[in-house]
Each structure stands twice: as structure tokens, then as C-alpha cells.
Amino acid sequence: MSKNIEPRHYDVILSPVVTEKATIASEHNKVLFKVAAKATKPQIKEAIEKLFDVKVKSVNTLVRKGKTKIFRGNLGSQSNSKRAIVTLEEGHRIDVTTGL
């Protein structure tokens, strides 16, 4: 069986998010990913389905605003990041601790 994985799928999904909140969400068949800022929900859905060979039920996105920090008198800010909460169909799972 040959997967039809295109390089653009790797540009859409940047990394999984491993936090306490993400771990709790995984109990409800949800997985969190950091995604490209210009990625759309259909692109995210297609990339997840192709990369992990699972069926996606829905995709919710959010943009986390970067924090403003003062370091040695200089004002700086972290960059914004876009995240996707991917809900999987029943019977499908993604274990983000193992990798691709």
C-alpha cells in the first residue's frame, strides 16, 4: 500500500502540541497540532488524513497571540502561533509520542 503523501502536507502540519490540556483532550479523541499560519481547515484535514492514515471528523483552529516581554530594558514579543484541534472519528487514534 503506497500512501499519497505530498511534501506540502509537511508544510501544513508543523508539530504536535504536548501539554496537559492536549493530554486531557486526547481522552476525548482530539489531538492538538501547531500548524502553518495560512493553513485552512480543509488543508489541515487533508494533511492529517494523509500523514497519519486516520479519518478526521472536524477541525477547529485558533491563533495564540505572542506574549510581550521586557528583557534588559528591551521590549520584545514572541510570534503568534496557529493551532488546530483535530477531532477524530470513533476507532481512530493518533499517538503523538511515537512520531511519524
N, C-alpha and C positions, 0 to 999 in steps of 0.2 A: 504494500500500500504506500503510495507516494503522496505526501502532503503537498498542497499547492501553496507553499509559504513564499511570499514575496518580500524583498528587503524593506519595502515601505511599511510592513506590519511592525517591524522592529523600530521604526521611527515614530510610530504612534504610541506604542506602549514603552515607557521609559524604565519603570521598575515597580515591583510590588511594594506596598506600604505595610510594614510590620510594626504595628503599635498595639497597645492594649485594646483600643477601640476596634481595630481591624480584626483582632483575635476574637473578640466577642461577636462581631458581625459574621465571622466565618461559621459560627454555630448556626446561623440562620441562612446558610447557603449564599453568602455575599462575600466578595473579595474586593479589596481596595488596591488601585494601581495609580501610580503617578504617570500622567500622560502628557503628550505634547500640547502646548498652549492653543494651537489652532486645530486640534483634533475634534471632529464632530462625533456625536453619539453613534451614527451608523458606521463610521470608520473604526471606532473603538470596538463595537460589537463584532465586526468582521475580523479584526485583528485578533481578538480574544478567541473567537471560534476557530480560526486557522492555526494559531500558535499552540493552543492547549487542547484542541480537539474536543471541545465541550459545546453544549447548547446554551446560549445566553437568553434569559428571559427578559431582562431590562437593564438599561444603563442610566445612571444618574451621575451628573457631573457637578463639580464645584470648583471655585477658584479661591485658593487660600492667599490672602494678601500678605506680602512680605512685611516683616517686623522692622521698625525703625530703631536703630541702636546708635548710641554715642560711645565711641571708643577713643580715648586720649584726646577728647575735645573735638573730634571729627565726627560729623553726622554722616551716617551711612544707613543703607537699608538692604535687607535681603530681597531677593527677587520673588515675584509671585509664582505660585505653582498651581497647576491644574490637576485635580484628582478625579478619578472615576470610581463609583461604587457599582460593581457589576453583580447583578443577581442572576444566579444560575438556575436552570431547570432542575426539577427533582431528579435525583440519581446521578447528577454530575457534580464533580468536585475538582478543585484546584488546590494542590498543596504547594504554597509559595515558598516553603522552607527547602524544597528539593531543587528548585530551578527548572530550566527547560530541558 
